[in-house]
Amino acid sequence: MKLRTVIYSGKVEIDNVPIFSCQSCSRSEVIPEVKPDLTGLIAGLGSEPGKQTFLFNECNEWADLLVEAKVNKVRPETQDVEELITHRINALLDMYLLAQSLNDETWLADLKKRLGQLSRRQLHT
């Protein structure tokens, strides 16, 4: 698995997208856990987007965890990523409790979305 840049419509760069790459056949595929968020981002751009760049890890928890895991290690071990997942879930749940106590519906919706992304659980390292 690698973090790659996906180019949409020749104008939009979406950086840090987790991709499976087969070394023997050179085929690449977006990992299933992030595919719904990537297609949603692309759908929101429309058919004639302007030139722009996105960091996919800013809108997807899996991509963000993988970017974080790669910061210190070229090829993180499964255990390292599992520890990051546990830490991230706990942090999101703490923020959820805070958002709930503040009655911040927008923040709650964002946190639900992020926790939902992590619940798509088939990690491949």
N, C-alpha and C positions, 0 to 999 in steps of 0.2 A: 504494500500500500504506500502511496505517495501523496503529497499535497501538490496539486497542480493548478495551473491557470486554465479556466474554461473561457473560450471566446464565443460570444453570442452575436450573431448578425454582423460579424466583422468589426464591430465598434465597441462592444462592451467586454471588458476583462473582469472576470470573477476569480480572484486569487484565493488560494488556500482551500481548494475543493478536494476532499479525500477521494482518491481514485485507486482502483485496483489496476495494476499493470501486469500483464503476462509477459515474461521475458522471452519465452519461446516463440510466441506468435505475434508479439508486439501489439496486442489488443488491449484497450483500456476501457474501463467502465466505472461510473460513479458508484460509490458504495451505497447499498440499499437504505441505510439509516438516514442518509442526507438527501436522497433523491427527491422526496416530496418538497423539501424546503428549496432546493435548487430549482425545480420546475415552477414552484410558486413565485420565486424571485424573477425568473425569466418571463413568466406569464405577466407579471406586473410591469414589465418593461415595455410591453406592446410590440408591434411588428416593425416599427421604425424608431428604435431608440437612438438617442444621441450618444456621442462618444463619452464613456465614463468607466470608472473602475470601482469595484466593490471588493471588500475583504469578506469573504464568505464566513469566516470564523466570527465575525461580529453579529451574524444573525443565526448561527447554528452552533449549538452546544458541542456536538460531536467534533466538528471542525475545530472549534476553539480548544477542546481538550487535546486533540492531536497536535495542534500547533504548540500548545503548552508542553506536551510530552516531548516534542522534538527540540525544544529550546536547549535542554541540557544534554540530550543524547541523540546521536545520529539515528539510531534504531532502538527505540524504547522497548523494554520487555513488557509482556502482557501484565505482569504484576505492577509495574510502574503506572501503566494506564489505568488499571483497576483501582489503585490508590487515588489517582486523580479523580476518577469517576465518583468514588465514595466521598471524597472531600467536596467536590462540586455539588453533588446532590445535597449534602448537609448544609452547605452555604446557601444554596437556593431555597431550601426549606426554612432556614433561619430568616432569609429575606422575605419569604412568603408570610411568616408569622408577623414580621414587622409591617409589611404592606397591609395585611389583614387588620392589624391594630390601628392603622392609620386610615382605614377604609379607602385605600387608593386602588380603585378598580382597574385603572390602566396598568399599573404596576403588577397587580395580581394576574391580569390576563397575560402579560409578558412572561411572568414567572411560570404560569401554567404551561405556556407554549414551550418554554425551555425545559421544564421537567418532562413534558411529553416527548420532546426530542430525545432525551436520554432514556426514555422508556422503550424506545425502538432498539432493543438490546441484542445485537449480534455483532460483537466486536471482533474484528479480524485484524491482527497485527502481523 
